[in-house]
């Protein structure tokens, strides 16, 4: 017997639609209850279709976008115009098509010194989640890489052992580069 919280879908389009529906549902509940909705977006190719759907005519009018705050679960150490940037993909697929106030898009800065960028994002999160011991997003999108990573939490990397920091610059030997990522806690 399958648990109630597991949903099996037939194809990627059904997954994207189910994720977009869940985003809308959670946004409506959070905005009605607390006046705002916070979502941490995933990068890579997995969520792109979901983001496109959220920006489409079928979905865009179902959310009070002015009350949505968008964060990023991880980012490559590149600028916002780089083709590898998670922010660029989200902006292209969704953010530039929706009436989200610029101050409600909390970009994880990929350019610059990785450790400084991680500290900057921790400060951003602490400001938004004022007084919280850990940030509590209303929704966190997570993809899954072929090697089992989610966000930029790659197997065997130091970030997996992090217990105190909200965001870290995680060295990924496989790519010979740092990735910025929210930590598991």
C-alpha positions as CSV (number, residue, x, y, z in Angstrom):
1,X,0.0,0.0,0.0
2,X,1.4,3.4,-1.0
3,X,1.5,6.2,1.6
4,X,-0.9,9.2,1.0
5,X,2.0,11.6,0.6
6,X,3.5,9.8,-2.4
7,X,2.0,10.6,-5.8
8,X,3.0,8.6,-8.9
9,X,2.5,10.5,-12.2
10,X,2.8,9.2,-15.8
11,X,5.2,11.7,-17.4
12,X,7.2,14.9,-16.9
13,X,4.3,17.2,-18.0
14,X,2.0,15.7,-15.3
15,X,4.8,16.2,-12.8
16,X,5.1,19.9,-13.9
17,X,1.4,20.5,-13.6
18,X,1.1,18.8,-10.2
19,X,4.0,21.0,-9.0
20,X,2.4,24.2,-10.4
21,X,-0.9,23.2,-8.8
22,X,0.8,22.6,-5.4
23,X,2.6,26.0,-5.7
24,X,-0.7,27.8,-6.3
25,X,-2.4,25.9,-3.5
26,X,0.3,26.6,-0.9
27,X,0.6,30.2,-2.0
28,X,-3.1,30.8,-1.6
29,X,-3.1,29.3,1.9
30,X,0.0,31.2,3.1
31,X,-1.2,34.5,1.7
32,X,-4.6,34.1,3.2
33,X,-3.2,33.0,6.5
34,X,-0.1,35.2,6.9
35,X,-0.2,37.7,4.1
36,X,2.9,36.4,2.2
37,X,4.3,33.3,0.6
38,X,7.9,32.2,0.5
39,X,9.3,29.7,-2.0
40,X,12.8,28.5,-2.6
41,X,13.2,27.7,-6.2
42,X,15.4,24.9,-7.6
43,X,17.6,25.2,-10.6
44,X,18.6,22.9,-13.4
45,X,16.3,21.5,-15.9
46,X,13.8,19.7,-13.6
47,X,11.6,22.6,-12.6
48,X,11.7,24.7,-15.8
49,X,8.4,23.5,-17.2
50,X,6.7,24.1,-13.8
51,X,8.0,27.7,-13.9
52,X,6.7,28.1,-17.4
53,X,3.3,26.9,-16.4
54,X,3.1,29.2,-13.4
55,X,3.8,32.2,-15.8
56,X,1.1,30.9,-18.2
57,X,-2.4,32.3,-18.6
58,X,-3.8,29.1,-16.9
59,X,-1.9,29.9,-13.6
60,X,-0.8,33.5,-13.4
61,X,-4.1,34.9,-12.2
62,X,-4.5,32.3,-9.4
63,X,-1.7,33.8,-7.2
64,X,-1.4,37.3,-5.6
65,X,2.2,37.7,-7.0
66,X,2.8,40.9,-5.1
67,X,2.8,38.9,-1.9
68,X,5.1,36.1,-3.2
69,X,8.8,36.1,-2.1
70,X,11.1,34.0,-4.3
71,X,14.3,32.6,-2.9
72,X,16.8,30.2,-4.5
73,X,17.9,26.9,-3.0
74,X,21.2,27.0,-4.8
75,X,23.2,28.8,-7.4
76,X,26.3,28.2,-9.5
77,X,29.1,30.6,-9.0
78,X,28.4,32.6,-12.1
79,X,26.7,35.9,-12.9
80,X,23.0,36.3,-13.4
81,X,23.3,36.5,-17.2
82,X,25.4,33.3,-17.5
83,X,23.6,30.4,-19.2
84,X,24.4,28.2,-16.2
85,X,22.7,30.5,-13.7
86,X,19.7,29.1,-11.9
87,X,18.4,32.7,-11.4
88,X,18.7,33.3,-15.2
89,X,16.6,30.2,-15.9
90,X,13.9,31.1,-13.4
91,X,13.8,34.7,-14.6
92,X,13.5,33.6,-18.2
93,X,10.9,30.9,-17.6
94,X,8.8,32.6,-15.0
95,X,9.9,35.7,-13.1
96,X,10.1,38.1,-16.0
97,X,6.5,37.2,-17.0
98,X,4.9,37.8,-13.6
99,X,4.1,40.9,-11.6
100,X,6.4,40.0,-8.7
101,X,7.9,43.1,-7.2
102,X,11.7,43.3,-7.7
103,X,12.3,43.5,-3.9
104,X,10.5,40.2,-3.5
105,X,13.0,38.3,-5.6
106,X,15.9,37.3,-3.3
107,X,18.6,36.3,-5.7
108,X,21.5,34.2,-4.4
109,X,24.5,36.1,-5.8
110,X,26.7,33.7,-7.7
111,X,29.4,36.1,-8.8
112,X,32.1,37.2,-6.4
113,X,33.8,35.3,-3.6
114,X,31.7,32.2,-2.8
115,X,32.1,32.4,1.0
116,X,31.1,36.1,1.0
117,X,28.1,35.3,-1.2
118,X,27.0,32.6,1.2
119,X,27.2,35.0,4.2
120,X,25.3,37.7,2.2
121,X,22.5,35.2,1.6
122,X,22.4,34.2,5.2
123,X,22.0,37.8,6.1
124,X,19.1,38.1,3.6
125,X,17.4,35.1,5.0
126,X,17.8,36.3,8.6
127,X,16.3,39.6,7.7
128,X,13.3,38.0,6.0
129,X,12.8,35.3,8.6
130,X,13.4,37.7,11.5
131,X,14.0,35.9,14.8
132,X,13.8,32.4,13.4
133,X,16.4,29.9,14.5
134,X,16.0,28.3,11.0
135,X,14.3,29.7,7.9
136,X,10.8,28.1,7.3
137,X,9.9,28.4,3.7
138,X,6.3,27.7,2.6
139,X,7.6,25.7,-0.3
140,X,11.0,24.4,-1.3
141,X,11.4,23.0,-4.8
142,X,14.0,20.2,-5.0
143,X,15.2,18.5,-8.1
144,X,17.3,15.3,-8.2
145,X,20.4,14.9,-10.2
146,X,21.6,11.7,-11.8
147,X,24.2,11.4,-9.1
148,X,21.7,11.8,-6.3
149,X,22.3,15.5,-5.5
150,X,19.6,17.9,-4.6
151,X,20.2,21.6,-4.6
152,X,24.0,21.7,-4.6
153,X,24.2,19.0,-1.9
154,X,26.4,16.5,-3.8
155,X,27.3,13.1,-2.4
156,X,30.5,13.2,-0.5
157,X,30.7,17.0,-0.2
158,X,31.3,18.9,3.0
159,X,28.0,20.7,2.9
160,X,26.3,17.4,3.8
161,X,27.9,17.6,7.2
162,X,26.9,21.2,7.9
163,X,24.7,21.6,11.0
164,X,24.7,25.3,11.8
165,X,25.0,27.5,8.7
166,X,21.9,28.2,6.6
167,X,23.9,28.6,3.4
168,X,27.4,27.5,2.4
169,X,29.8,27.7,-0.4
170,X,30.2,24.0,-1.2
171,X,33.2,22.8,-3.2
172,X,32.1,20.2,-5.8
173,X,35.2,18.3,-6.9
174,X,33.3,16.8,-9.8
175,X,33.0,20.2,-11.4
176,X,36.1,21.8,-9.8
177,X,34.0,24.7,-8.6
178,X,32.0,26.0,-5.7
179,X,28.3,25.9,-5.6
180,X,26.2,28.0,-3.2
181,X,23.5,26.1,-1.4
182,X,21.0,26.0,1.4
183,X,22.0,23.3,3.9
184,X,20.1,20.3,4.8
185,X,19.0,21.6,8.2
